[in-house]
Amino acid sequence: MDYSGMNVLIMGLGLHGGGLESARYLLHHGASLTVTDLRDERVLAPSIEQLGPASSSVRYVLGRHEMDDFKNADMVIKNPGVPQSSPYLQAARRIETDISLFLAANPARLCAVTGSKGKSTVSRAIHWVLQKARGQENAYIGGNITVSPLTFLDDLKSTDDVVLELSSFQLGDLAAGTTGGEGNTGGITPLLKPRVAVLTAIMSDHQDRYRDMDEYIADKRNIYRGQDGDDLTVASDDAWGMSFHAETRARSLVYSNSPLGADVSGGWLTGPVAPGLACVRGKPLPGLAADCVAELVPARPLIPGIHQKQNLLAAGLGLLGLGLEPETIRDGLASFGGVEHRLERFHEAGGLCFYNDSAATIPEAAAACVEALCPQGPLILVTGGTDKNLDFSPLVNVMGKAKKIILLAGSGSEKIASLLAETGIACSGPFDSLEKALLCARESAASGDSVALSPGCASFGMFLNEFDRGRKWKAAVLEVF
């Protein structure tokens, strides 16, 4: 698309790639850019450096925002972390995101994935199998995984596949429409119409941003709002999932831990060490005959935990909707090794196994880590961080299974420590550095133990984000062990 002559304001250059890639894309397509960010030049230096020579043609307003910039811009590109209620955005004529720019020009077939937990694993698994089945040059992935889809938009063809991971914030931005200020009419944008929409596990999250769970889930629902009968929605059989199935206009596949009823299409797990099966009843999907039961998930995938097997099942059902045959899906998922920062086994030393589960930013996700690793042997759990106004009881309820609990500093850790004290479970810390936490772990670690960082909290304060936290955890482990 041509943005020649447009005065565009990038609100939030950031460190995740969205603002940076929006700047690159718009400069390449002729726009005149101003970049504004509340962080200063020192913090944003990595992104500014990545912009390269083009950086010299950009006007920067850093460490602050100026209202006139928003009033005078033809278009504002917002960061998903900024709420729509921002007075700066209210002054804008037109608001877009890197996702909306991408969707407006995307020629490829789209698979969109959202959820509270599991969405990155599902997105990566779908992309992994698509690459194996259709070739690396024909399958792309972007979105909330810190890869902006604008990086590959100009290379896309109509025969390509794009997997797009979308957060609730990104979906909320799409639903808010693209007109800011007094002209904002709201409504659901027609831009997002995925051939396949997959909704992973829904749990309480971001309750520091949303008024309640219903408002949070309302943004999630936007993933299938633009679908019709030619498309497919995949969701679980829990209460939230069944509400998605009831509401979507697309065909629907259910994933479950238990065999499905005779009138339900979808897939289920036959046990923790048994395969995941799929069935389609009624109108068949491409690659699967009606009333056929096929194996989609291998009995022993490379990634541990029943929750990961559920994620692979959801991915497999989504791949059915993209026309892949069950055998191709099963063989592809059998070689899928997981995702960085998500129960990532990255180091072994002295008989110890080390895991990076930094993307476990809510208590339920950290609890799933405990449930996945404890059956393998004793677990030393490093957890805690910043609270997002969440209930930590799901995590505390399983912490007794761990050999040792080590807390990192933060408001969430204070809540965890208080709950542990009530139940009589001991913990160490909180520590204000990963190195101190690892030295504490080393005091009681023995051959056969697993040591995992699974915070169940946000990363604010000690780290830039959960990915920075995970990378620093891996570096600290290699230094201490």
Secondary structure in CASP SS format (residue, H / E / C, confidence):
PFRMAT SS
TARGET T0000
AUTHOR 0000-0000-0000
METHOD secondary structure of the structure
MODEL  1
M C 1.00
D C 1.00
Y C 1.00
S C 1.00
G C 1.00
M C 1.00
N E 1.00
V E 1.00
L E 1.00
I E 1.00
M E 1.00
G C 1.00
L C 1.00
G C 1.00
L C 1.00
H C 1.00
G C 1.00
G H 1.00
G H 1.00
L H 1.00
E H 1.00
S H 1.00
A H 1.00
R H 1.00
Y H 1.00
L H 1.00
L H 1.00
H H 1.00
H C 1.00
G C 1.00
A C 1.00
S E 1.00
L E 1.00
T E 1.00
V E 1.00
T E 1.00
D E 1.00
L C 1.00
R C 1.00
D C 1.00
E C 1.00
R C 1.00
V C 1.00
L C 1.00
A H 1.00
P H 1.00
S H 1.00
I H 1.00
E H 1.00
Q H 1.00
L H 1.00
G H 1.00
P H 1.00
A H 1.00
S H 1.00
S H 1.00
S H 1.00
V C 1.00
R E 1.00
Y E 1.00
V E 1.00
L E 1.00
G C 1.00
R C 1.00
H C 1.00
E C 1.00
M H 1.00
D H 1.00
D H 1.00
F H 1.00
K H 1.00
N H 1.00
A C 1.00
D C 1.00
M E 1.00
V E 1.00
I E 1.00
K E 1.00
N C 1.00
P C 1.00
G C 1.00
V C 1.00
P C 1.00
Q C 1.00
S C 1.00
S C 1.00
P H 1.00
Y H 1.00
L H 1.00
Q H 1.00
A C 1.00
A C 1.00
R C 1.00
R E 1.00
I E 1.00
E E 1.00
T C 1.00
D H 1.00
I H 1.00
S H 1.00
L H 1.00
F H 1.00
L H 1.00
A H 1.00
A H 1.00
N C 1.00
P C 1.00
A C 1.00
R E 1.00
L E 1.00
C E 1.00
A E 1.00
V E 1.00
T E 1.00
G C 1.00
S C 1.00
K E 1.00
G C 1.00
K H 1.00
S H 1.00
T H 1.00
V H 1.00
S H 1.00
R H 1.00
A H 1.00
I H 1.00
H H 1.00
W H 1.00
V H 1.00
L H 1.00
Q H 1.00
K H 1.00
A H 1.00
R H 1.00
G C 1.00
Q H 1.00
E H 1.00
N H 1.00
A E 1.00
Y E 1.00
I E 1.00
G E 1.00
G E 1.00
N C 1.00
I C 1.00
T C 1.00
V E 1.00
S C 1.00
P H 1.00
L H 1.00
T H 1.00
F C 1.00
L H 1.00
D H 1.00
D H 1.00
L C 1.00
K C 1.00
S C 1.00
T C 1.00
D C 1.00
D E 1.00
V E 1.00
V E 1.00
L E 1.00
E E 1.00
L C 1.00
S C 1.00
S H 1.00
F H 1.00
Q H 1.00
L H 1.00
G H 1.00
D H 1.00
L H 1.00
A H 1.00
A C 1.00
G C 1.00
T C 1.00
T E 1.00
G C 1.00
G H 1.00
E H 1.00
G H 1.00
N C 1.00
T C 1.00
G C 1.00
G C 1.00
I C 1.00
T C 1.00
P C 1.00
L C 1.00
L C 1.00
K C 1.00
P C 1.00
R C 1.00
V E 1.00
A E 1.00
V E 1.00
L E 1.00
T C 1.00
A E 1.00
I C 1.00
M C 1.00
S C 1.00
D C 1.00
H C 1.00
Q C 1.00
D C 1.00
R C 1.00
Y C 1.00
R C 1.00
D C 1.00
M H 1.00
D H 1.00
E H 1.00
Y H 1.00
I H 1.00
A H 1.00
D H 1.00
K H 1.00
R H 1.00
N C 1.00
I C 1.00
Y C 1.00
R C 1.00
G C 1.00
Q C 1.00
D C 1.00
G C 1.00
D C 1.00
D C 1.00
L E 1.00
T E 1.00
V E 1.00
A E 1.00
S E 1.00
D C 1.00
D C 1.00
A H 1.00
W H 1.00
G H 1.00
M H 1.00
S H 1.00
F H 1.00
H H 1.00
A H 1.00
E H 1.00
T C 1.00
R C 1.00
A C 1.00
R E 1.00
S E 1.00
L E 1.00
V E 1.00
Y E 1.00
S E 1.00
N C 1.00
S C 1.00
P C 1.00
L C 1.00
G C 1.00
A C 1.00
D C 1.00
V C 1.00
S C 1.00
G E 1.00
G E 1.00
W E 1.00
L E 1.00
T C 1.00
G C 1.00
P C 1.00
V C 1.00
A C 1.00
P C 1.00
G E 1.00
L E 1.00
A E 1.00
C E 1.00
V E 1.00
R C 1.00
G C 1.00
K C 1.00
P C 1.00
L E 1.00
P C 1.00
G C 1.00
L E 1.00
A C 1.00
A C 1.00
D C 1.00
C E 1.00
V E 1.00
A E 1.00
E E 1.00
L E 1.00
V E 1.00
P C 1.00
A C 1.00
R C 1.00
P C 1.00
L C 1.00
I C 1.00
P C 1.00
G C 1.00
I H 1.00
H H 1.00
Q H 1.00
K H 1.00
Q H 1.00
N H 1.00
L H 1.00
L H 1.00
A H 1.00
A H 1.00
G H 1.00
L H 1.00
G H 1.00
L H 1.00
L H 1.00
G H 1.00
L C 1.00
G C 1.00
L C 1.00
E C 1.00
P H 1.00
E H 1.00
T H 1.00
I H 1.00
R H 1.00
D H 1.00
G H 1.00
L H 1.00
A H 1.00
S C 1.00
F C 1.00
G C 1.00
G C 1.00
V E 1.00
E C 1.00
H C 1.00
R E 1.00
L C 1.00
E E 1.00
R E 1.00
F E 1.00
H E 1.00
E E 1.00
A E 1.00
G C 1.00
G C 1.00
L E 1.00
C E 1.00
F E 1.00
Y E 1.00
N E 1.00
D C 1.00
S C 1.00
A C 1.00
A C 1.00
T C 1.00
I C 1.00
P H 1.00
E H 1.00
A H 1.00
A H 1.00
A H 1.00
A H 1.00
C H 1.00
V H 1.00
E H 1.00
A H 1.00
L H 1.00
C H 1.00
P H 1.00
Q H 1.00
G C 1.00
P C 1.00
L E 1.00
I E 1.00
L E 1.00
V E 1.00
T E 1.00
G C 1.00
G C 1.00
T E 1.00
D C 1.00
K C 1.00
N C 1.00
L C 1.00
D C 1.00
F C 1.00
S H 1.00
P H 1.00
L H 1.00
V H 1.00
N C 1.00
V C 1.00
M H 1.00
G H 1.00
K H 1.00
A C 1.00
K C 1.00
K E 1.00
I E 1.00
I E 1.00
L E 1.00
L E 1.00
A C 1.00
G C 1.00
S H 1.00
G H 1.00
S H 1.00
E H 1.00
K H 1.00
I H 1.00
A H 1.00
S H 1.00
L H 1.00
L H 1.00
A H 1.00
E H 1.00
T H 1.00
G C 1.00
I C 1.00
A C 1.00
C C 1.00
S E 1.00
G E 1.00
P E 1.00
F E 1.00
D C 1.00
S C 1.00
L H 1.00
E H 1.00
K H 1.00
A H 1.00
L H 1.00
L H 1.00
C H 1.00
A H 1.00
R H 1.00
E H 1.00
S H 1.00
A C 1.00
A C 1.00
S C 1.00
G C 1.00
D C 1.00
S E 1.00
V E 1.00
A E 1.00
L E 1.00
S C 1.00
P C 1.00
G C 1.00
C C 1.00
A E 1.00
S C 1.00
F C 1.00
G C 1.00
M C 1.00
F C 1.00
L C 1.00
N C 1.00
E H 1.00
F H 1.00
D H 1.00
R H 1.00
G H 1.00
R H 1.00
K H 1.00
W H 1.00
K H 1.00
A H 1.00
A H 1.00
V H 1.00
L H 1.00
E H 1.00
V H 1.00
F C 1.00
END
